[in-house]
Amino acid sequence: MDFQRVFLFLIFSFSIFLLWEGWQKQQNPVQQVVSVNATPVPSPTLKTIDTPAKPLVSAQQIQKKGEKIIVKTDFLRAEISTLGGDIVHIELLKHFDTADKTKPFVLFQQEDSHKYIAQSGLLGAGLPTHNTEFSAEFKEYELAKGKETVEISLTSKNSQGAKVIKRYVFHKSSYLIDVNYEVTNLSNENLVSSAYFQLIRDDVEPAGGTMFVPTYTGPAVYTDKDKFQKIDFASISKNSASVPQTADNGWAGMLQHYFVSAWLPKGNTPREFYVKQLENKLYSVGLILPVTEIEPGKSGGISVPLYVGPAQSSLDAIAPGLGLSVDYGFLTIIAKPLFWLLTFIHNWVQNWGLAIIILTILIKLAFFPLSAASYRSMAKMRVVAPKLAKIKEQYSDDRERLNRAMMDLYKTEKINPLGGCLPVLIQIPVFISLYWAILASVEMRYAPFIGWITDLSKADPYYVLPIVMGISMVIQTKLNPTPPDPMQAKLMQIMPVAFSVVFFFFPAGLVLYSVVNNVLSIAQQWYITRNTEAEAKGAAKV
């Protein structure tokens, strides 16, 4: 058994599964449950808080956009609507658009084709929600030279019994935005309220993805107890989604390939998590937090940071578990240190493509003894292949005698027919982890390699690497022992062509890693096979 055959067969099988799943979805689309009175918060609320007035959200209210307030820093360009003070548009100025490198990447937007916004509001009689009108002093704000922050204050127009200011604080060279509510109690009674912070998004997949390279898009929550949980849109639609009801830690966010937005409450404040399906295939994920009880004539409030930016493992420094927004799959424990090593190499060579090559070589060297054992086993199988063919011809009509004769031959030649499997199985998790580390890393976006490859996150525009991959697979097939089963032999001949086509759609960084690994495997296998066959010929002469 050969590692590359096993690994590529796994990818091929997974690709076929994805194609089948995609076809099934087209033929039998999921029926969406539409709720006219869908609320942005779940029915239960924090038990210590009385929330008599819960804001409703509908498709018509989402369409209402209000006036726009423009905010610009060195990292972000944001648009805040005076309706609710929602963030309805965010451009990441240090990241380029998927299709056009001359434009910044847009994460939040409120267009007919795609909706993804951040909302927040207060729960309590007469307090402002995301449906309340706000006013601001200026229409445009920009981070001044030499300043660390820019602040935008929005005053609620229709609050009853309280003066409410919603304040945004944008930071220099940061994707963190502080969202504050300052509440002054103008009534004669203590003011008890809570606040909700949510992200609204449709189920539209991000541009640039393919079914051959699956990535996750949807809500996620994290708590110390339940850890990182992804809640896909389908589960929410079927009312089968499960999120922590209450906790005193954790965050709620929305993920898509390379990017994340998340509400990150500080401290050990009680909080309640929720996910909800709204109208027109819109979904919400968020949390509710208590606001400190405010005496008459006094002021209080709440502050929750919002992160809107690239998903990176270093985000754990901002909030526990936020680094898990980089989706390394079920092998995160291996993929994370591999990417750390890849980053270390990149800091040295200043080229992600070259870093991938060097890391693949280092991993191949680390597994050299295991690979050698596998290739020796295959080389021996290749040497005895003619004898196996004769045995099969001799006992073709007697399965039991055929198996016995084959086992006797293996024993005589001191061959373990499964000797190549274990070394391969040990290596597979490491190489799959590297695969996901490359796939999930935002650093690969628009990362050039050489010549025509200007973006390692996109497919090779001239298909050079996939063609080289196909040729390398053909060469490796020639080095492998011919399978005794005719059907398996035909499959091995077809696979190089099939995989070349599949790799046409893979990001160039992934194909580069596969090509390097395959070329190294061929070199090692050729060397071992040649020596083994030479030893066999020498022994035959004696």
N, C-alpha and C positions, 0 to 999 in steps of 0.2 A: 504494500500500500504506500502511496506517495502523498506527502503533505499537500502539495499544490493541487493534486487531483481531489483530495478530500475537501480542502478549503474552497476551491472553486465550485465543487459540486454542491457544497452547502449554500454558497451565494446563488448559484443557478437555481437550486430548489426554492430558495427564498424569493427570488425574482419571479419564478413561475407562480408561487403562491400569491404574490402581490398583484400580478396580472389577473389572476383568477378572481381575487377579492375585488379589484377595480371593476371587472366585468360584471360581477354579481351586484355591486352597488349601482351600476348603470341600469341593469335589468330589473332590480328590485330596490329602488331607493327607500331609505328610511323615512317613515311617515313622521313629520314634525308635529309636535303638540303645540298648538297656538293658544296662548292664554291672553285674553283681552285685558284682564286686570292683573297681569303679572307684576308682582312687587319686586323691587331690587333687593329686599331683605327677606329672610325666611320668617315664617309665622312666629316662632318663639323669639324672644329677645332676652337680654340679660335680666335675670330675675330681680336685680336690685334697681332696675330702671323702669320707670313708667313711660311708655311711648305711645300715647293715644293717637298721634297723627303719623301715619306711615305714607310716604310719598308713593304715588303710582307712576309707572313708566309705560308708555305705549309707543307704537311706531310713529304716531304723529308728533309726540313730544320729542322723540329722538331727532326727527326731521327739523324741528325748530332749532335755529342756530344762534340767534342773538347777534350782537355786534362783536367784532373780534378785537382783542388786545394782543399786540405783537410783543414778544419778549425774545431778545437775542443775547446769547453769551458766546464764548469761544467754542463751546461744545454743542450748544443746542439753539434751535430756533423754534419757539413755541407760539401757539395761538390759544388764547383763553377766551371763552365765550362769556359774555355778560349774563347769559342765561345759565344760572346755576354756578357760574364760575368754573365750568368744566374745562379741562384741557382737551381740546378737540383736534389739535394738530401738533405734531412734533417731528422736526427734522434733526437727524444726527449728523452734524456738520463734519465729523471726522470719518464718516463712513459713506460710501458711494451707493447710489441707486443700483439695483440688481441689473438693470438693462442699460443704464446710461451713466458712465463714470463722470460725466460733467455735472451731474446733479447729486445733491445729498440724499441719503437714504431717509425715507419717510416711514415712521413707525405708526404714529397716531394719525388718523384722518377721519373725516366725517363726510365722505362722498357717497353717491348712490351705489357705486360699484363695491365699496368697501368701507366698513365702519369699525373703528377701534379707538375708544376714548377713555379718559379717566374722569370719574365722577365722585363727588362727596357731598355730604350734607348733614344737617342736624336733625335728630328725632325728638320732637317735643312740641307742645301746643304753640303755634305761632312762630316757630323757628324756621329758618330758611333751609330748603332742600335744593336738589339740582334742578328744580323747576322754578326757582325764585330768581327774580331779576336783581342783578348787582350793578353797581356803577363804579368807575375808576376815574382817577384824576387825569390820566393820560391815555392815549391810544397806543403808544409805542414806548417800550422800555429797552434799554441796552446796557450791558455791563460796561461801566466806564473804565477807561485805562487806569491801571493802578489799584482798582477796587477788587475786593474778593467776592462781593455779593451784589445782587440787584434785587430789590424788593418791590412787589406789586400788591397794593392793598385794594380790596374790593369791599364796598359797603352794601349791605343788604337794604333793599328799598321797602320791603313789605313785612319786616319782622314786627311782631306784636309783643309788647312787654319786655323787649330786650333790644339792645343795639349789638349788631353782629358784624364783625369785620373778618373777612376771609383773606388771609395773607399768604402769598407765595414768595419763597426766597430761593432764588437760583444762585448757584455757586460757580466760581471760576474753575475751569478745567475739571468739571464734575458732571455726572449724570444724575446726581441726587437733587431732588427738589423738596424743600420743606413746605408742607401744607399746614397752615395754622388757622384755628378759629379763635378769635377773641370775642368773648361774650360779656356784655355788661347788663346786669339784671336791673331793669327799670320798674319792676313790679314791687308789690308789698309782701310777696311770699318768696320762699326759697325756690330757686330754679333748678329742677332736676331734669337732665337730658342725657342723650347719648349721641354718638356720631357714627356715620357709616362711611366707608371708603371702598369704592368698587371700581372694577375695570369692565367695560362693556366691549364685546367683540363679536363679529359674525364668524361663521365657520369657513370662510374663504382661506384656502391654502396660500402661503406666501409665494410670490413669483419666483421662478427659477428652479422649483423642485420637480422631481420626476418620480414615478412609481418604482424605479429601479434603485433609488436612493431614498428610502423612507426616513422622514423626520417627524417629530411630534409637534403638533400645534394645538394649544388649548390651555385650560386653567391648571394651576398647581398650587398646593398649599404645603406648608411645613410647620411642624411643631416638634419640640424636643421628644415628646412621647411617641407620636405617630410617624415621625420623620417625614421624608419627602414623598408626596403623593401627587400623581398626575390624574386629573379627572377629565376624561375625554368628552367631547361634545355629545357623542352618541349615548353615553351613560346618563348625561344630564337630560337628554331628550326622553329617555326611557324612565326617568325618575328613579334610576338605580344607583345614582352617584352617592357616595358616602364621604363626608368630610367631618373633621372634629367639631363637635358641637360647641364646646367651650375649652378654653385653655388660658394660661397667663403668659404665653409666649408664642412666637411664630409669625409667619407672614402669609399673604395671599397674592398670587401673581398670575400673569398670562405669558405663556411661552410660545415662541415660534423659532424656526431655525436661525441660529446665531444671535437672537435678541430676546430680551425679557423686560417686562414691566412688573413692578411689585410694590405693594404697600408694606412698609416695614415699621410697625409700631415699636417703640423703644420700651425698655424695662419690662417688668412683670405685671403689666396691667391686664385685668381680665378682658377677654375678647371672645367673640362668637364668629365662627366662619360660616360662609354660605356660598352655594352656587345656585344659579337659577336660569331657566330658559325664558326668554322674552319673546316678543313678536318678531316675525320676519327673520327667523334663524339668527337672532341675536342672543348672546349668552352673557351672564354676569358672574363674576367671582369677587368676593369681598369679605369684609369683616366689620363688626360693630364693636365700638368701645365706649365705656362710660365717660361722661364729662363730669369733672368735679362739681359737686353741689355748690351753687352760688347764692350767697345771701343777698337780700335786697340792697341795691346801691353798690354792690361789689362787682368785681370782674373776675373772670376765670376763662378757661378754654382748654384746648387740646391741640397737639401738634403731632403729625405723622409724616415721616419722610416717604417720598415716592422715588423709586429708582426706575429710570427709563433709559435703556442703553444696551450695549453688547453683553451677551452671556459669557462670563469668564470664570474659571475656577477660583480666581483671586477674590471673587465677590464674597467669600466666606468672611473676609475681614470687615465687610459692611454689616452683614447679618448672618447668623448661623444658618447653614443649609442653603444659602443663596447661590453658592458656587455649584450646587447640584443642578442648577438651571442649564448648565452645559451638559447635554444629554449624551453621556458616554455609554448608555445602555446598562445591561446587567453586570458588565465587567468593569464598572467604574473603579473598583479597588486596584485594578491593574492599569487601566487606561490613564488615570490621573497622574501617577508617577511617570508613565511613558511620555505624556505630553510635557511634564516638567522637564524631562531630559531633552525632549525635542526643542523646547524653548531655550534651554541652556546651550544647545548646539547652535541654534539660530543666532543667539547673541554673539556667538563666536564667528560664524561664517556669513551672517547677514543675508541669507537667502533661504527661504523656507523649503524650496525644492531640494537644494543641496543638503539641508538639514535632514529632510526625509531620507535621502540616500544614505547619509552617514549613519543615522539611527537604525535603518534597516540592516546595514552592514554589521553594526555592533550587535544587534539582536541575533543576526545569523551566526556571528562568531560565538556568541554565548551559547547557542544551541548546536554548535558544530559537532560535538561528540554524539548528541542524540540523533542529529540528521545523518551522521556517518553510519550509525548502527542501522538506521532505516534503509539507507542506500546499499549497504553491504548485503542486507537481507534480500533486497530486490535484485542486486547483481547476481547473487547465488541462484535466485529463482530464474533469472535470465539464462544462466549457464546450464541449468538442468531442464530448461524448457523443451529441448528436443526429446529428452527422455520422458518427460511428462506427456508429450504428444503421442509417443509410441505406446505408453501405458493406456492412455485414453482410447487409442485405436484398438488395442488388444482386448480391453475389457469394456468396450462401449455398450455391450448389452447386459452387463452385470454391475450395477451401481455399487453394491456392497464390496465386491472384489476390487473394483476400481479405487474406491476410497482406501481400502487396506493396502493396495499396491503403492498408492501415492504416499501414504504415511510411512511405509517401509523405505521408500526412496528418500523422503525427508530425513528419516533417522539415519540412513546410510551416509547421506551427504552432509549430515549435521546442520540441517536447515530448520529453522522455526518459521513456518508459514505465516505466523502472526507476529514475527519478530520486528517487522517494520511498523506495526500499528501503534504500539505504546509510545515510542518516541514521538510519533506524529501527533498523537492525541494530547501529549503534554504541551506541545508547542502551539497548538491551535488557539487556546484562549489568549495567548500573548499576541499573536498576529491579528486576531479578531479585535482585540483591545486597541492595537495600534490603528487598525482600520477605522474604528469609531472615534478615536482621538483626532485623527485627521479630518474625518467627516464633520465632527461637531465643532471644530475650532473656528471661531470668527476670524482669527488671524490669517486664515487661508483666503479670505475674500480679497480679490484683486491682488493677491500676492504673486508676483512674477517669478518665473523660473529661468528659462532661456528662450531667446528668439521668439517664436510664435506663441509660446505659452506665457500669457500675461496675467492669467488668473487661475490659480490652482484649485479654486472652488468650482470652476466650470469645466465642461467637457473640452477635450483637446479639439480645437476648431478644425484641424486638418486630419484628425484621427491617426496621427503618427504613432502615438503611444499604444492605442488599442491594437493597431496592426502589428506592432512589435510584440505586444503581449500574445497575440494569436500565433505568431511565428515561433515564439519561445515555447508555447504550449505544444506545438507540433513537434519541435525538437525534443522536448521532454517525453512526449509520447513514444518517440522512437527509442529513447533510452530505457523506457520501462519494459518489463517483461510482457509479452503479449498475453492478455487474459485468455484463459482456456475456454471461456464461454463466448461463442460467436456474437451474441447480442451485446455483451459487455465490450467486446473488441470494437464493434461498430460504434457504440456509444462513445468510446474513447476517441475515435476518429472524428466524430461529429462535434464533440465538446469544444475543441479549439475555435471552430467557426462560430458556434453558438455564443461562446463567451466573448469573442471579438466584437460581435454585434452588441451584446449587453454592455461591454465596456465603452462603447461609443457614447453612452449616456452617463457614464460615471465621471465625477470630478477628476481633473487631470492629476491632482495630488494623490488620489487613491490609486489611479492607474499607474502612476510613477512608482509608488510603493510596491505594487504587485509586480511590475516589470523588473524592478531591482531584485526583489526577492526571488523571482523566477530565474533570472539570469544567474544569480549566485547559486541557486539550487542546481541548475544545469551544470555549472562548472564543477561543483562538488560531486554531483552524481556521475558525471563523465569521468572524473579522475578516479573515483572509487570503482566504477564499473570496469574501466580499462585495467586497473590493477588486479581486480578479482578475476577477470577473464584471462589475464596473463598468468596468474598463479594457477588457474585451472588447467591451462595448456601445458605449463611446466610440469604439473603433477601427472598429467596424462602421458607425457613423454617418459617419465620415470617409471 
